[in-house]
Amino acid sequence: MKFTRGNNLNFGEIDSVIKSCRDIMRKDKGMNTDAQRLPQLLWMLFLKCFDDYEQQKEILGDYDVVIEKPYRWRDWSDEDNGLRGEELIEFVEKDLFKYLSTLRGKTTQDQRDIIADIFLQQKNSMTDGYEMKRMIDKINELDFTSSDQYHLIGAVYEKMLLSMRDDSPGTFGEYYTPRGVIKFMVQMTNPSIKNRETILDPACGTAGFLIESFIHLEKQVKNTKDNQFLQNDCLNGIEPRPEPHLYSIMNLMLHGIAEPNIVRANTLETSIRDINSKMQVDVIMTNPPFGGEESASIKKKFPAEFQTQDTALGFFLHCIARLKDGGRCAVILPDGPLFQKGIASKIKKKLMDECNLHTIIRMPKSVFAPYTTIATNILFFEKGASTKEIWIYELPKREGYKSFNKTNPITIENFQSVIDWWNNRKPSDNVWKIKLKKIIEDNYEIDINNPNKVVFEETRSPDELVASILDKKQKMKTMFDEIQKILRSGI
C-alpha cells in the first residue's frame, strides 16, 4: 500500500488545503451551511491526526493500537488503493462509524471510550463519494507527526473556526471568548509547572483557556517530568455538547497535547455535595454560559440555601467548590449576578466568606459583539481567605474606536494598563475599591458603577429657558392648527 506522508507545508499552504476542503464540501448536496461542513471536516481531520499519532507510537514499539485494521485512516484513504465513490460512502456510514462508536476502553479515561463517545454523536453528511475522496487526498497533504506542522495546522484550524463562527454565530459563537481576554486571564492567574498546578475549565467549549494555558506553561518546562505533568495531569476540561467536545479534543491535539483530558458532561449535573478533594484543582479559568436556565433537576444538585436554575450562578458555585484551598479563579460573569439579591446574595456571601474576591475588571459592552452586548466582568478570587475589599478596574474603550467588533477585536494590548497597575494598585478615574462593610450594608449587591464619573447636566440661563418654552408653545399651536384643518376638510 502506498502511503504518502504530508509535505513540510507553510501556513499559507496549509490554509490553502483547508480552503480546498471547504470548497469541495460546498459542492456536495448533503451540506448547505458551515454548521454542517465544520463537523464533517473536523471528524475527518481528527481521524487523520489520530492515525498519524498512532503511527508514531507504533514506531516506538510496545503500543496497544486503539483503531485497528481496516478502520485506520491509512487503510481506506490511500491515494491509489483507497475507497472511492459509493463504496466509500457505504463503508464510512455502515462500517467505520459503527466500529468507532462501539469501541470499549480497557481502563478509565481510555482513548477508545473517548473516540466511541465522539462518533456516537457524529454523522457523515457528504453524499458524493468521489468528492469525499478528493477531500481525503487534500487532508493527506497534512502531516500531524511534525511538531512544526502541528502548530501551523493548529493556527490554520483556529482561523477556520473563527471564519465559520462568523458565518454561523448561533452554532459556534457561544463557545468563543476573544483571544485577548483569554491571554489576559491566563497571564494574571499565572499557573505554574514548578508548583505542579492543575487547571480546569468547567465550560471549556473549544478549549481556548486550556490552549493558552498550555502555551503559557510550555515555556516553563525544564525536564521530562515537567513535560509529563503538562501532557497528562495539568489541563482538564468539561464540555457537555458533542461538537464543541470534539473541537476541544482536536484543538488540543493540534496544539501538542497527545491525550486531552476533556470529559463530555454537564458540570452542573455533579452535585456540589459530591465534589471531593480529588476533584479540586489549583486554577480555574472559564467563561461559563449565562443568560440561560437549567432544569429543576439541576437545581436540586445544590444545597438548599443555594438552589438556583441560573446557569451563571450555578457555575459560580462550582468554581468555588472545585478550587483547592489557596487555589485561584478567573471567571467571566455578566452584571446580573453582581447586582442580584435573594439566592445571588447568599452565593456572594459564601464567596466572600470563603474566598478573597480581590479584583473585578469591568469590560466594555462591545467585547463580545456582535453576538451579545451584555456588560461583562472578569472576577479574580483566591480560596482560603475572606474578602476585605474589592478593587474594580473599568477598562477604558480603545482610543480611536467607538467599540470592539469582529474585525477589530479586543487584544492583550488593550489590557496593558491593567497589567501595569496590577502589582502597584492605586485609585484613579477608572479605578476604585469597595470595602466589605459597604457590600454587607447593601446586602451583597456589588455596586460596580464608577463613582468617579461626573455627569454634567445641561444648565441654561432664565432667558434661554423662557425662549425654549415659548418656542415649544408655538410649535404645539402650529401642530393643533394643522390637525383642525385636516378635520374640517374631512367633514
Summary of the structure (lengths in Angstrom):
residues: 491
radius of gyration: 27.6
end to end distance: 94.3
largest distance: 100.0
contacts: 1513
relative contact order: 0.08
helix: 52%
strand: 12%
